[in-house]
Amino acid sequence: MSAANFHDNFQSYVERLGVQAPHGNEQDQAAVPASEGEGYIRRVIPRNDIELVVAKHAFYREQQLSVQTTAPMVELNFCMQGARALHIKGRQHEFTTGTCSLQFMGQFEAAFEYRRDDPFYMLGIGIPVTTFREFMADAEGGTDVEFSQVLGQSPFRIWQEKISPAATVVAERLIQGALQPRTRNLELQCGALELFSMAFRSFLTESNPEADSLSKSDREKIRLARDIVVENMAEPPSLLALSRMIGLNDYKLKVGFKAMYNNTVFGFLREKRLEKAWQLLQSGDMNVTETASAVGYSNTSYFAEAFREKYGVNPGAFVRQTAAWAKQ
C-alpha cells in the first residue's frame, strides 16, 4: 500500500462537504461555501505519511453526507467544540466536545451527520497502516500490536476518552501551528507524534503490573488524591494531609500514585500547574504574574523558568505569540 493513498480518504470527505481549496491545492485552507454555512477546513501534510486536518465550521442546515474510504488508515481525532455523528453499518458513534478518539479504519461506507447552526471545531491526524507499524515496532523490529489484529473482522474500531490536560495543550499548539503558513514541518511532526504516543499508551499499550496489583479501593482513593491535587493546585495539601483526606497511609499513597501515574504526587502537580498555565495564558484572560499565582507559584521568576523548561518559550513571549496568532 502506498503511504499517500490514505490522503484520498480525507480528500473524499472534504469534497463531500462541498469545500474546495483555492487553485485546486488540497494542502491549503478552504472555505465552506457561503450558501451552506461558514468556516473552513485546513489540510496540512508535514511529511508524506502524516496529514493534519483542522476543521472549524457551522452549517445553516443539518448536513448528512456519505463517504467511502479507499485505503486502511489510523486516525486520531480531537473534538474541541460541537458534535458530529458517524454511522457505520447501523451503528452510531458520537464525537462530542472535549473527547479524543482513536480510530482504526478498513474499507467501508459511512455517513457523517452535522447539526444545524452548531459550531464544530476539531483536529484530525491521519497515518497509513505502514506508518502505524513503524510507530509500534520495538528496537528489534517486532511488535505486539498489529493493525489487522486490532481491527479484526470489523471494518472500523474506535476508542474514546476525555481529552487529558496534557493532550489539550499539545493539540492546541498543533492547531495553531497548522494554521500558520511558516510553521516548520519539524514542529508539526513532533506535535503529531507526541499525540499519537499519548493515545497509543492510553488505548493500546499501557499496562503497569504494579498498578494492577492495587486493590480497587486503593485505586479509587488514589484517583481521588489526583483530583484533590488538581482542584487545589494553587494551595495543595501536604502529602500527610492528602493521605488523611483519602484514608490511605502516606507510603501506600506515594507508591501507588507512582505506579498509576508514573510520577510522584508533586511531580504530577507540577505538570498540571504548567498545563493549566498554558491554557490561562492562551485564553488571554490573565497576565503572566496573575497566571503564576493562579496555579500556585508565588515566585514569578521561578514560574517563568519552569514554563520555559517545559514548553521551550518564556511565558511573556508565549502571550505575545498567542496575541499575534489571534489577529491573523
C-alpha positions in Angstrom: 0.0 0.0 0.0 1.3 3.4 -0.9 1.7 5.8 2.0 0.0 8.5 0.0 -3.2 6.5 -0.6 -4.7 7.4 2.8 -4.8 11.1 1.8 -7.6 10.1 -0.6 -9.9 9.4 2.5 -9.5 13.0 3.6 -9.9 14.3 0.1 -13.2 12.4 -0.3 -14.5 13.7 3.0 -13.7 17.4 2.1 -15.2 17.1 -1.4 -18.4 15.6 0.0 -18.7 18.7 2.3 -18.5 20.8 -0.8 -15.3 22.5 0.4 -12.9 23.3 -2.4 -9.3 24.6 -1.9 -8.3 27.6 -4.0 -6.3 26.7 -7.1 -7.0 23.0 -6.6 -4.3 22.8 -3.9 -5.5 20.2 -1.4 -2.9 21.2 1.1 -4.5 24.6 1.8 -7.2 26.4 3.8 -10.6 26.0 2.1 -13.8 27.9 2.9 -17.2 26.4 3.4 -19.5 27.6 0.5 -21.3 30.7 1.7 -24.6 29.2 0.6 -24.1 26.3 3.1 -22.5 27.9 6.1 -19.4 29.5 7.3 -15.9 28.4 8.4 -13.0 26.5 6.9 -11.1 23.2 6.6 -7.3 23.3 6.5 -5.2 20.3 5.4 -1.5 20.2 6.1 0.9 17.4 5.2 4.1 17.9 7.2 5.5 14.7 5.7 4.2 12.2 3.2 2.7 9.8 5.8 1.1 12.3 8.2 -1.9 14.5 7.4 -3.3 17.1 9.7 -6.9 18.4 9.3 -8.2 21.4 11.2 -12.0 21.9 10.7 -13.9 24.9 12.1 -17.3 25.5 10.7 -21.1 25.7 11.2 -23.8 24.9 8.7 -27.1 26.7 8.1 -29.0 23.4 7.9 -28.5 19.8 9.0 -25.8 18.1 7.0 -25.7 14.4 6.1 -23.1 13.1 3.8 -21.8 9.7 2.8 -18.2 8.9 2.3 -16.2 5.7 1.3 -12.7 5.0 2.5 -10.3 3.9 -0.2 -7.3 2.8 2.0 -6.9 1.5 5.5 -5.6 4.1 8.0 -5.4 5.2 11.6 -6.8 8.5 12.7 -6.6 10.4 15.9 -9.3 13.0 16.4 -9.8 15.8 18.9 -13.2 17.4 19.1 -12.6 20.8 20.6 -16.1 22.1 20.2 -19.5 21.0 19.0 -20.5 17.5 17.9 -20.9 15.2 14.9 -22.2 11.7 14.4 -20.7 8.9 12.4 -22.9 6.0 11.1 -21.2 2.7 10.1 -23.1 -0.5 9.4 -26.1 0.5 11.5 -24.0 1.8 14.5 -23.7 5.4 15.5 -20.6 6.9 17.0 -20.7 10.4 18.6 -17.8 12.9 18.6 -18.6 15.5 21.3 -16.8 18.5 22.8 -13.7 17.5 24.8 -13.3 14.0 23.5 -10.3 12.3 22.0 -11.0 9.4 19.5 -8.5 6.8 18.1 -10.0 5.2 15.0 -8.8 2.1 13.1 -10.3 2.2 9.6 -10.5 -0.5 6.9 -12.5 0.0 3.8 -16.2 0.9 4.4 -19.0 3.3 3.6 -20.0 5.7 6.3 -22.4 8.7 6.9 -21.4 11.8 8.8 -24.1 14.0 10.4 -23.8 17.6 11.5 -26.4 19.6 13.4 -27.7 22.9 12.1 -26.1 26.1 13.4 -23.8 24.0 15.7 -20.2 25.3 15.6 -17.8 22.4 15.1 -14.1 22.6 15.7 -11.8 19.6 15.5 -8.2 18.4 14.8 -7.7 15.2 12.9 -4.4 13.4 12.4 -4.1 10.5 10.0 -1.4 8.0 9.2 -1.3 4.9 6.9 -1.0 1.3 8.2 2.7 1.1 7.3 3.5 4.1 9.5 1.4 2.7 12.4 3.5 -0.5 12.2 6.7 1.6 12.3 5.5 3.5 15.3 4.6 0.4 17.2 7.7 -1.6 16.4 10.3 -2.2 19.2 14.1 -1.9 18.9 14.4 -5.3 17.2 11.6 -4.5 14.7 8.9 -6.6 16.3 5.5 -5.5 17.6 2.8 -6.9 19.9 0.1 -4.7 18.3 -0.8 -5.4 14.7 -3.3 -3.3 12.8 -5.1 -6.4 11.4 -5.4 -7.9 14.9 -6.8 -4.7 16.4 -9.3 -4.3 13.6 -10.3 -8.0 13.5 -13.2 -8.8 11.2 -14.7 -5.3 11.6 -14.0 -2.5 9.1 -13.9 0.1 11.9 -12.9 0.3 15.5 -12.9 3.3 17.8 -11.8 4.2 21.3 -12.8 7.4 23.0 -12.0 9.2 26.2 -12.0 12.8 27.6 -9.0 14.8 26.3 -6.4 15.0 29.0 -4.9 18.4 30.0 -1.6 17.3 28.6 -3.1 16.3 25.2 -5.2 19.6 25.2 -2.0 21.6 25.4 -0.3 19.8 22.6 -3.4 19.7 20.4 -4.0 23.4 20.7 -0.3 24.1 20.0 -0.5 21.8 16.9 -3.7 23.5 15.7 -2.1 26.9 16.0 1.0 25.7 14.1 -1.1 24.1 11.4 -2.9 27.4 10.8 0.4 29.3 10.4 2.0 29.0 7.0 5.5 29.5 8.3 5.4 26.8 10.9 8.3 24.3 10.3 7.3 20.8 9.4 9.5 19.5 12.2 7.3 21.3 14.8 4.1 19.8 13.2 5.6 16.3 13.1 6.7 16.5 16.7 3.3 17.5 17.9 1.5 14.8 15.9 3.9 12.1 17.1 3.5 13.3 20.7 -0.3 13.0 20.5 -0.1 9.6 18.9 2.3 8.4 21.6 -0.1 9.6 24.3 -3.1 7.9 22.6 -1.3 4.6 21.9 -0.2 4.4 25.5 -3.7 5.2 26.7 -5.7 3.0 24.4 -3.4 0.2 23.2 -0.3 -0.5 25.3 -0.4 0.9 28.8 -0.1 -1.9 31.3 1.6 -1.5 34.7 1.8 -4.7 36.8 2.4 -2.6 40.0 -0.8 -0.6 39.3 -2.7 -3.8 38.5 -1.7 -5.2 41.9 -3.5 -2.4 43.8 -6.9 -3.1 45.1 -10.0 -1.5 43.6 -10.5 0.5 46.8 -6.9 1.8 46.8 -7.1 2.8 43.1 -10.2 4.7 43.8 -8.6 6.5 46.7 -5.5 7.4 44.6 -7.7 8.7 41.8 -9.4 10.9 44.5 -6.0 12.1 45.6 -5.2 13.1 42.0 -8.5 15.0 41.7 -7.9 16.8 45.0 -4.4 17.9 43.9 -5.6 19.2 40.6 -8.6 21.0 42.1 -6.4 22.7 44.7 -3.3 23.3 42.7 -2.9 26.8 44.0 -2.8 25.7 47.6 -2.4 21.9 47.6 -2.5 19.9 50.8 0.7 18.3 52.2 1.3 14.6 51.4 0.3 13.7 55.0 -2.8 15.8 54.8 -3.7 14.3 51.5 -3.2 10.8 52.8 -5.6 11.5 55.7 -8.2 13.1 53.3 -8.4 9.9 51.2 -8.0 7.4 54.0 -4.7 5.8 52.8 -1.3 5.9 54.6 1.3 8.2 53.0 3.6 5.3 52.0 0.9 3.5 50.0 -0.2 6.8 48.5 3.3 7.5 47.3 4.0 4.1 45.9 0.5 3.6 44.4 0.5 7.1 42.8 3.8 6.4 41.1 2.5 3.1 39.9 -0.7 4.5 38.4 0.6 7.8 37.0 4.3 7.2 36.6 5.1 10.3 38.6 5.3 11.5 42.2 2.4 13.3 43.6 4.1 16.7 43.4 5.8 15.9 40.1 2.3 15.3 38.8 1.1 18.5 40.4 3.9 20.5 38.7 2.9 19.1 35.3 -0.8 20.0 35.8 0.1 23.5 37.0 2.1 24.2 33.9 -0.6 22.7 31.6 -3.2 25.0 33.3 -0.9 27.9 33.0 -0.6 27.3 29.2 -4.4 27.3 28.9 -4.8 30.5 31.0 -2.1 32.4 29.1 -3.6 31.2 25.8 -7.0 32.5 26.7 -5.7 36.0 27.3 -7.6 36.5 30.5 -4.6 36.8 32.7 -1.1 38.2 32.5 2.0 36.2 33.5 2.0 37.3 37.2 -1.7 36.5 37.6 -1.3 33.2 35.9 1.6 32.2 38.1 -0.4 33.0 41.2 -3.5 31.2 40.0 -1.6 27.9 39.5 0.3 28.1 42.8 3.6 29.8 42.0 4.4 32.7 44.4 7.7 33.5 42.6 7.1 34.7 39.0 10.7 34.1 38.0 10.6 30.5 39.2 7.3 30.0 37.3 8.9 31.5 34.1 11.8 29.2 34.4 9.6 26.1 34.8 7.3 27.2 31.9 10.3 27.7 29.6 11.8 24.4 30.6 8.6 22.5 29.7 7.5 24.4 26.6 10.7 26.0 25.3 9.4 29.5 25.4 9.1 32.2 28.0 5.5 32.8 29.2 5.7 36.5 28.2 6.8 35.6 24.7 4.1 33.0 24.5 1.5 35.6 25.4 2.8 37.8 22.6 2.7 34.9 20.1 -0.8 34.0 21.1 -2.0 37.6 20.6 -0.4 37.8 17.2 -2.0 34.5 16.1 -5.4 35.7 17.2 -5.1 38.8 15.0 -4.4 36.8 11.9 
